[in-house]
Amino acid sequence: MLHCPKTIARRIVFSGFFLATGITSALAADPTGDWKVADGVANIRVAQCNGNIWGAVSWEKTPGGRDKNNPDAAKQSRPTLGMPILIDMKKKPGADAWEGQVYNAKDGQLYSSTIKPIGTDQLEIQGCVLGFLCGGETWTRVGPPIPSSPSNSMAKGAPKNPTANPAAPKAGAGSTATAPAAAPAAPKTTGAVNPSAQKAQKQAAADPVGDICLLPDIAGFAH
């Protein structure tokens, strides 16, 4: 039987404990995912969009809600589904917390806010008006963390058509470039529904919000 000196054994145990604790802390510090608000009337999808945290309504208990309390009359008819709630939140140095603004649809006001994950399944929201009248609530996780996607990290100025070939020769006077071959004709169908399209339609119906970083109200600021 192999015996380890006590000193080495202690180091192994300590290292294992440190590794497990580090993994738990990393998971606990991830604010992304879907969260149910305290009163249960909506879920907020939180994602990292170009380095900062944003959150938008991904589900509502009563469908068809409108942002009727917004002081901007032009926005009072916009749907609450997909509406930004956590706005451009930045990581707080040295802490597992993010600071930015939170939009309260109940009064149509923006508040300075801090979000902080508590464990792996709770998110604490704190909001203040001009540094006082602070209050908050705790959201409960209902969806797993969201990994960063190409759309989440897309920066301003990125090419609109990434599939274009910049090295392709341009036609002009004296150019020997030939026109590209015509694309093959699309196969004729008998009216049957494409299974892939049918699956995409079902997914869109089940999750009409999708990647919140692509929502117009967020993409204009985050990209």
VEXSEDREN-934738 format. One record per residue (C-alpha): residue number from 1; residue in three letters; y, x, z. Coordinates in Angstrom, 2 decimals. Example, Ala and Ser with C-alpha at 12.3 -4.5 7.8 and 13.67 -1.06 7.14 Angstrom:
<r pos="1" code="ALA" Y="-4.50" X="12.30" Z="7.80"/>
<r pos="2" code="SER" Y="-1.06" X="13.67" Z="7.14"/>
***
This chain:
<r pos="1" code="MET" Y="0.00" X="0.00" Z="0.00"/>
<r pos="2" code="LEU" Y="3.45" X="1.34" Z="-0.99"/>
<r pos="3" code="HIS" Y="5.91" X="1.72" Z="1.89"/>
<r pos="4" code="CYS" Y="9.70" X="1.99" Z="1.47"/>
<r pos="5" code="PRO" Y="11.88" X="3.80" Z="3.98"/>
<r pos="6" code="LYS" Y="13.95" X="1.39" Z="6.03"/>
<r pos="7" code="THR" Y="17.20" X="2.69" Z="4.55"/>
<r pos="8" code="ILE" Y="16.04" X="2.09" Z="0.98"/>
<r pos="9" code="ALA" Y="14.65" X="-1.33" Z="1.93"/>
<r pos="10" code="ARG" Y="18.00" X="-2.33" Z="3.42"/>
<r pos="11" code="ARG" Y="19.79" X="-1.21" Z="0.26"/>
<r pos="12" code="ILE" Y="17.41" X="-3.25" Z="-1.91"/>
<r pos="13" code="VAL" Y="17.90" X="-6.36" Z="0.24"/>
<r pos="14" code="PHE" Y="21.67" X="-5.90" Z="0.32"/>
<r pos="15" code="SER" Y="21.83" X="-5.31" Z="-3.45"/>
<r pos="16" code="GLY" Y="19.77" X="-8.43" Z="-4.10"/>
<r pos="17" code="PHE" Y="21.99" X="-10.46" Z="-1.79"/>
<r pos="18" code="PHE" Y="25.12" X="-9.09" Z="-3.45"/>
<r pos="19" code="LEU" Y="23.78" X="-9.86" Z="-6.92"/>
<r pos="20" code="ALA" Y="22.85" X="-13.43" Z="-5.98"/>
<r pos="21" code="THR" Y="26.20" X="-13.96" Z="-4.29"/>
<r pos="22" code="GLY" Y="28.04" X="-12.56" Z="-7.31"/>
<r pos="23" code="ILE" Y="26.20" X="-14.90" Z="-9.69"/>
<r pos="24" code="THR" Y="26.91" X="-17.90" Z="-7.45"/>
<r pos="25" code="SER" Y="30.60" X="-16.96" Z="-7.23"/>
<r pos="26" code="ALA" Y="30.83" X="-16.61" Z="-11.00"/>
<r pos="27" code="LEU" Y="29.32" X="-20.05" Z="-11.50"/>
<r pos="28" code="ALA" Y="31.46" X="-21.58" Z="-8.79"/>
<r pos="29" code="ALA" Y="34.64" X="-20.20" Z="-10.38"/>
<r pos="30" code="ASP" Y="34.11" X="-21.99" Z="-13.71"/>
<r pos="31" code="PRO" Y="36.36" X="-25.06" Z="-13.89"/>
<r pos="32" code="THR" Y="35.19" X="-26.10" Z="-17.37"/>
<r pos="33" code="GLY" Y="32.99" X="-29.12" Z="-18.02"/>
<r pos="34" code="ASP" Y="33.32" X="-32.87" Z="-17.51"/>
<r pos="35" code="TRP" Y="34.62" X="-34.14" Z="-14.16"/>
<r pos="36" code="LYS" Y="34.83" X="-37.65" Z="-12.73"/>
<r pos="37" code="VAL" Y="38.19" X="-38.38" Z="-11.05"/>
<r pos="38" code="ALA" Y="38.26" X="-39.49" Z="-7.43"/>
<r pos="39" code="ASP" Y="38.55" X="-43.23" Z="-8.11"/>
<r pos="40" code="GLY" Y="35.89" X="-43.14" Z="-10.83"/>
<r pos="41" code="VAL" Y="38.01" X="-44.71" Z="-13.58"/>
<r pos="42" code="ALA" Y="37.80" X="-41.74" Z="-15.97"/>
<r pos="43" code="ASN" Y="36.14" X="-38.44" Z="-16.76"/>
<r pos="44" code="ILE" Y="38.23" X="-35.38" Z="-17.62"/>
<r pos="45" code="ARG" Y="36.85" X="-32.73" Z="-19.98"/>
<r pos="46" code="VAL" Y="38.12" X="-29.29" Z="-19.00"/>
<r pos="47" code="ALA" Y="37.89" X="-26.37" Z="-21.44"/>
<r pos="48" code="GLN" Y="39.41" X="-22.97" Z="-22.08"/>
<r pos="49" code="CYS" Y="41.70" X="-23.17" Z="-25.10"/>
<r pos="50" code="ASN" Y="43.02" X="-19.81" Z="-26.30"/>
<r pos="51" code="GLY" Y="42.78" X="-18.27" Z="-22.85"/>
<r pos="52" code="ASN" Y="44.25" X="-21.08" Z="-20.74"/>
<r pos="53" code="ILE" Y="42.70" X="-24.18" Z="-19.18"/>
<r pos="54" code="TRP" Y="43.33" X="-27.66" Z="-20.57"/>
<r pos="55" code="GLY" Y="41.86" X="-31.02" Z="-19.60"/>
<r pos="56" code="ALA" Y="41.74" X="-34.35" Z="-21.45"/>
<r pos="57" code="VAL" Y="40.30" X="-37.80" Z="-20.81"/>
<r pos="58" code="SER" Y="36.75" X="-37.82" Z="-22.25"/>
<r pos="59" code="TRP" Y="35.58" X="-41.21" Z="-20.91"/>
<r pos="60" code="GLU" Y="37.26" X="-44.23" Z="-19.37"/>
<r pos="61" code="LYS" Y="35.71" X="-47.02" Z="-17.36"/>
<r pos="62" code="THR" Y="37.86" X="-49.62" Z="-19.11"/>
<r pos="63" code="PRO" Y="38.00" X="-48.75" Z="-22.81"/>
<r pos="64" code="GLY" Y="41.16" X="-49.18" Z="-24.86"/>
<r pos="65" code="GLY" Y="43.67" X="-47.86" Z="-22.31"/>
<r pos="66" code="ARG" Y="47.20" X="-46.95" Z="-23.41"/>
<r pos="67" code="ASP" Y="49.74" X="-44.51" Z="-21.97"/>
<r pos="68" code="LYS" Y="52.07" X="-47.41" Z="-21.15"/>
<r pos="69" code="ASN" Y="53.87" X="-45.69" Z="-18.25"/>
<r pos="70" code="ASN" Y="55.01" X="-42.69" Z="-20.30"/>
<r pos="71" code="PRO" Y="58.82" X="-42.38" Z="-20.21"/>
<r pos="72" code="ASP" Y="58.71" X="-41.45" Z="-23.90"/>
<r pos="73" code="ALA" Y="58.62" X="-44.81" Z="-25.69"/>
<r pos="74" code="ALA" Y="56.96" X="-43.20" Z="-28.71"/>
<r pos="75" code="LYS" Y="53.94" X="-42.28" Z="-26.57"/>
<r pos="76" code="GLN" Y="53.49" X="-45.57" Z="-24.73"/>
<r pos="77" code="SER" Y="51.09" X="-46.86" Z="-27.37"/>
<r pos="78" code="ARG" Y="48.93" X="-43.72" Z="-27.57"/>
<r pos="79" code="PRO" Y="45.31" X="-44.10" Z="-26.40"/>
<r pos="80" code="THR" Y="44.49" X="-42.69" Z="-22.99"/>
<r pos="81" code="LEU" Y="41.13" X="-41.52" Z="-24.37"/>
<r pos="82" code="GLY" Y="41.70" X="-37.93" Z="-25.45"/>
<r pos="83" code="MET" Y="45.05" X="-37.75" Z="-23.65"/>
<r pos="84" code="PRO" Y="45.86" X="-34.34" Z="-22.05"/>
<r pos="85" code="ILE" Y="45.80" X="-34.40" Z="-18.24"/>
<r pos="86" code="LEU" Y="45.63" X="-30.71" Z="-17.26"/>
<r pos="87" code="ILE" Y="48.21" X="-28.81" Z="-19.27"/>
<r pos="88" code="ASP" Y="48.26" X="-25.08" Z="-20.10"/>
<r pos="89" code="MET" Y="46.89" X="-23.86" Z="-16.77"/>
<r pos="90" code="LYS" Y="46.88" X="-20.10" Z="-16.24"/>
<r pos="91" code="LYS" Y="44.58" X="-18.05" Z="-14.01"/>
<r pos="92" code="LYS" Y="46.12" X="-17.23" Z="-10.66"/>
<r pos="93" code="PRO" Y="45.89" X="-13.45" Z="-10.03"/>
<r pos="94" code="GLY" Y="43.31" X="-12.52" Z="-7.41"/>
<r pos="95" code="ALA" Y="42.06" X="-16.08" Z="-6.87"/>
<r pos="96" code="ASP" Y="39.60" X="-18.55" Z="-8.37"/>
<r pos="97" code="ALA" Y="42.42" X="-20.96" Z="-9.14"/>
<r pos="98" code="TRP" Y="44.52" X="-21.98" Z="-12.14"/>
<r pos="99" code="GLU" Y="48.17" X="-23.07" Z="-12.13"/>
<r pos="100" code="GLY" Y="50.02" X="-25.27" Z="-14.59"/>
<r pos="101" code="GLN" Y="50.90" X="-28.94" Z="-14.90"/>
<r pos="102" code="VAL" Y="49.00" X="-32.18" Z="-14.40"/>
<r pos="103" code="TYR" Y="49.97" X="-35.45" Z="-16.07"/>
<r pos="104" code="ASN" Y="49.69" X="-38.58" Z="-13.93"/>
<r pos="105" code="ALA" Y="49.24" X="-41.57" Z="-16.24"/>
<r pos="106" code="LYS" Y="49.85" X="-43.96" Z="-13.32"/>
<r pos="107" code="ASP" Y="53.55" X="-43.07" Z="-13.20"/>
<r pos="108" code="GLY" Y="53.99" X="-41.14" Z="-16.46"/>
<r pos="109" code="GLN" Y="55.12" X="-37.98" Z="-14.67"/>
<r pos="110" code="LEU" Y="54.23" X="-34.28" Z="-14.88"/>
<r pos="111" code="TYR" Y="53.58" X="-32.36" Z="-11.66"/>
<r pos="112" code="SER" Y="53.17" X="-28.68" Z="-10.85"/>
<r pos="113" code="SER" Y="49.47" X="-28.34" Z="-10.15"/>
<r pos="114" code="THR" Y="46.72" X="-26.00" Z="-9.04"/>
<r pos="115" code="ILE" Y="43.02" X="-26.52" Z="-9.72"/>
<r pos="116" code="LYS" Y="40.32" X="-24.77" Z="-7.75"/>
<r pos="117" code="PRO" Y="36.53" X="-25.11" Z="-8.07"/>
<r pos="118" code="ILE" Y="34.76" X="-25.86" Z="-4.78"/>
<r pos="119" code="GLY" Y="31.15" X="-24.77" Z="-5.06"/>
<r pos="120" code="THR" Y="29.59" X="-25.66" Z="-8.40"/>
<r pos="121" code="ASP" Y="30.12" X="-29.43" Z="-8.45"/>
<r pos="122" code="GLN" Y="33.62" X="-30.14" Z="-7.17"/>
<r pos="123" code="LEU" Y="37.11" X="-29.43" Z="-8.49"/>
<r pos="124" code="GLU" Y="40.10" X="-29.64" Z="-6.17"/>
<r pos="125" code="ILE" Y="43.37" X="-30.79" Z="-7.76"/>
<r pos="126" code="GLN" Y="46.65" X="-30.19" Z="-5.95"/>
<r pos="127" code="GLY" Y="49.98" X="-31.41" Z="-7.31"/>
<r pos="128" code="CYS" Y="53.54" X="-31.14" Z="-6.04"/>
<r pos="129" code="VAL" Y="56.95" X="-32.47" Z="-7.03"/>
<r pos="130" code="LEU" Y="59.61" X="-29.74" Z="-6.85"/>
<r pos="131" code="GLY" Y="57.55" X="-27.86" Z="-4.28"/>
<r pos="132" code="PHE" Y="57.13" X="-30.74" Z="-1.84"/>
<r pos="133" code="LEU" Y="55.49" X="-34.19" Z="-1.63"/>
<r pos="134" code="CYS" Y="52.21" X="-32.40" Z="-2.29"/>
<r pos="135" code="GLY" Y="49.00" X="-34.33" Z="-2.59"/>
<r pos="136" code="GLY" Y="45.66" X="-33.96" Z="-4.24"/>
<r pos="137" code="GLU" Y="42.17" X="-35.21" Z="-4.85"/>
<r pos="138" code="THR" Y="38.70" X="-33.89" Z="-5.55"/>
<r pos="139" code="TRP" Y="36.83" X="-34.44" Z="-8.82"/>
<r pos="140" code="THR" Y="33.04" X="-34.40" Z="-9.11"/>
<r pos="141" code="ARG" Y="31.17" X="-32.57" Z="-11.87"/>
<r pos="142" code="VAL" Y="29.31" X="-34.81" Z="-14.32"/>
<r pos="143" code="GLY" Y="28.81" X="-32.28" Z="-17.15"/>
<r pos="144" code="PRO" Y="27.85" X="-28.58" Z="-17.34"/>
<r pos="145" code="PRO" Y="30.38" X="-25.77" Z="-17.94"/>
<r pos="146" code="ILE" Y="31.61" X="-25.51" Z="-21.52"/>
<r pos="147" code="PRO" Y="31.12" X="-22.14" Z="-23.25"/>
<r pos="148" code="SER" Y="34.04" X="-20.83" Z="-25.26"/>
<r pos="149" code="SER" Y="33.74" X="-21.78" Z="-28.92"/>
<r pos="150" code="PRO" Y="35.49" X="-20.36" Z="-32.03"/>
<r pos="151" code="SER" Y="37.88" X="-23.29" Z="-32.00"/>
<r pos="152" code="ASN" Y="38.69" X="-22.68" Z="-28.32"/>
<r pos="153" code="SER" Y="39.73" X="-19.07" Z="-29.01"/>
<r pos="154" code="MET" Y="41.46" X="-19.67" Z="-32.33"/>
<r pos="155" code="ALA" Y="44.88" X="-18.02" Z="-32.39"/>
<r pos="156" code="LYS" Y="48.06" X="-18.96" Z="-34.21"/>
<r pos="157" code="GLY" Y="48.26" X="-17.50" Z="-37.67"/>
<r pos="158" code="ALA" Y="44.52" X="-17.55" Z="-38.31"/>
<r pos="159" code="PRO" Y="43.65" X="-18.14" Z="-41.97"/>
<r pos="160" code="LYS" Y="43.29" X="-21.83" Z="-42.72"/>
<r pos="161" code="ASN" Y="40.42" X="-21.17" Z="-45.14"/>
<r pos="162" code="PRO" Y="38.20" X="-18.48" Z="-43.62"/>
<r pos="163" code="THR" Y="35.65" X="-18.92" Z="-46.42"/>
<r pos="164" code="ALA" Y="38.10" X="-17.79" Z="-49.12"/>
<r pos="165" code="ASN" Y="37.27" X="-14.41" Z="-50.66"/>
<r pos="166" code="PRO" Y="40.42" X="-12.23" Z="-50.55"/>
<r pos="167" code="ALA" Y="38.77" X="-9.61" Z="-52.75"/>
<r pos="168" code="ALA" Y="38.17" X="-12.00" Z="-55.65"/>
<r pos="169" code="PRO" Y="40.00" X="-10.84" Z="-58.82"/>
<r pos="170" code="LYS" Y="42.97" X="-12.91" Z="-59.92"/>
<r pos="171" code="ALA" Y="43.13" X="-14.17" Z="-63.49"/>
<r pos="172" code="GLY" Y="46.12" X="-13.05" Z="-65.50"/>
<r pos="173" code="ALA" Y="47.27" X="-11.36" Z="-68.69"/>
<r pos="174" code="GLY" Y="44.67" X="-8.83" Z="-69.83"/>
<r pos="175" code="SER" Y="42.33" X="-9.79" Z="-67.04"/>
<r pos="176" code="THR" Y="38.63" X="-9.66" Z="-67.83"/>
<r pos="177" code="ALA" Y="37.73" X="-11.91" Z="-64.89"/>
<r pos="178" code="THR" Y="35.59" X="-14.84" Z="-65.84"/>
<r pos="179" code="ALA" Y="35.86" X="-18.29" Z="-64.40"/>
<r pos="180" code="PRO" Y="33.32" X="-19.06" Z="-61.67"/>
<r pos="181" code="ALA" Y="30.28" X="-20.99" Z="-62.74"/>
<r pos="182" code="ALA" Y="30.55" X="-24.71" Z="-62.33"/>
<r pos="183" code="ALA" Y="28.97" X="-26.07" Z="-59.18"/>
<r pos="184" code="PRO" Y="25.70" X="-27.89" Z="-59.77"/>
<r pos="185" code="ALA" Y="25.97" X="-31.63" Z="-59.93"/>
<r pos="186" code="ALA" Y="25.25" X="-33.43" Z="-56.70"/>
<r pos="187" code="PRO" Y="21.83" X="-35.04" Z="-56.69"/>
<r pos="188" code="LYS" Y="21.83" X="-38.73" Z="-57.30"/>
<r pos="189" code="THR" Y="20.78" X="-40.91" Z="-54.40"/>
<r pos="190" code="THR" Y="19.17" X="-44.29" Z="-54.23"/>
<r pos="191" code="GLY" Y="21.52" X="-45.49" Z="-51.50"/>
<r pos="192" code="ALA" Y="19.46" X="-44.11" Z="-48.61"/>
<r pos="193" code="VAL" Y="21.50" X="-42.94" Z="-45.58"/>
<r pos="194" code="ASN" Y="21.59" X="-39.15" Z="-45.08"/>
<r pos="195" code="PRO" Y="19.75" X="-38.46" Z="-41.77"/>
<r pos="196" code="SER" Y="22.22" X="-35.66" Z="-40.90"/>
<r pos="197" code="ALA" Y="25.20" X="-37.95" Z="-41.46"/>
<r pos="198" code="GLN" Y="23.52" X="-40.67" Z="-39.44"/>
<r pos="199" code="LYS" Y="22.97" X="-38.23" Z="-36.54"/>
<r pos="200" code="ALA" Y="26.61" X="-37.08" Z="-36.71"/>
<r pos="201" code="GLN" Y="27.80" X="-40.70" Z="-36.59"/>
<r pos="202" code="LYS" Y="25.68" X="-41.38" Z="-33.50"/>
<r pos="203" code="GLN" Y="27.02" X="-38.26" Z="-31.78"/>
<r pos="204" code="ALA" Y="30.62" X="-39.26" Z="-32.59"/>
<r pos="205" code="ALA" Y="30.00" X="-42.73" Z="-31.18"/>
<r pos="206" code="ALA" Y="28.49" X="-41.29" Z="-27.99"/>
<r pos="207" code="ASP" Y="31.21" X="-38.66" Z="-27.58"/>
<r pos="208" code="PRO" Y="34.40" X="-39.64" Z="-29.46"/>
<r pos="209" code="VAL" Y="36.44" X="-36.78" Z="-27.93"/>
<r pos="210" code="GLY" Y="34.36" X="-33.68" Z="-28.74"/>
<r pos="211" code="ASP" Y="36.07" X="-30.29" Z="-28.50"/>
<r pos="212" code="ILE" Y="39.33" X="-31.03" Z="-26.68"/>
<r pos="213" code="CYS" Y="40.91" X="-27.84" Z="-28.03"/>
<r pos="214" code="LEU" Y="41.02" X="-29.54" Z="-31.43"/>
<r pos="215" code="LEU" Y="42.85" X="-32.64" Z="-30.19"/>
<r pos="216" code="PRO" Y="46.32" X="-32.83" Z="-31.81"/>
<r pos="217" code="ASP" Y="48.19" X="-33.00" Z="-28.48"/>
<r pos="218" code="ILE" Y="46.45" X="-29.81" Z="-27.31"/>
<r pos="219" code="ALA" Y="45.99" X="-27.84" Z="-30.54"/>
<r pos="220" code="GLY" Y="49.74" X="-27.81" Z="-31.20"/>
<r pos="221" code="PHE" Y="50.33" X="-25.92" Z="-27.94"/>
<r pos="222" code="ALA" Y="47.13" X="-23.95" Z="-27.44"/>
<r pos="223" code="HIS" Y="46.79" X="-22.51" Z="-30.96"/>
***
